[in-house]
Amino acid sequence: QVRLVESGGGSVQFGGSLRLSCAASGMNFRLYSMDWYRQTPGNQRELVARIFSSGDTNYADSVTGRFTISRDNVRNRLFLQMSSLKPEDTAVYYCHTKYREMAFWGQGTQVTVSS
């Protein structure tokens, strides 16, 4: 069964940095797109960044230039390097993939950015 486990969240000040990671298992990781989403209370889950099997990436306008998504296909790991963090980046961040027509999510990791 596919399992995704996030880590690396925490509390940082405005302008700080964090590196999130997602450990994937139960899938042929290198063949599939991987995503980072985030969600705040009362809001829908929002796509932050996507990395395709080719290594090409897409970013939400709100994070372009500040966040970098990457993957390690040998160790089945997904990363999100977050820089120049703003209070509006505060959210629970989730690792996601659509594998065999099913969506799989990690448990989420909290990121809090203070002013």
Beta strands, then each sheet from edge to edge (+ up, - down):
strand 1: 3-7
strand 2: 10-13
strand 3: 18-25
strand 4: 34-39
strand 5: 46-51
strand 6: 57-59
strand 7: 67-72
strand 8: 77-82
strand 9: 91-99
strand 10: 102-105
strand 11: 109-114
sheet 1: 1+ 3- 8+ 7-
sheet 2: 2+ 11+ 9- 4+ 5- 6+
sheet 3: 2+ 11+ 9- 10+
end
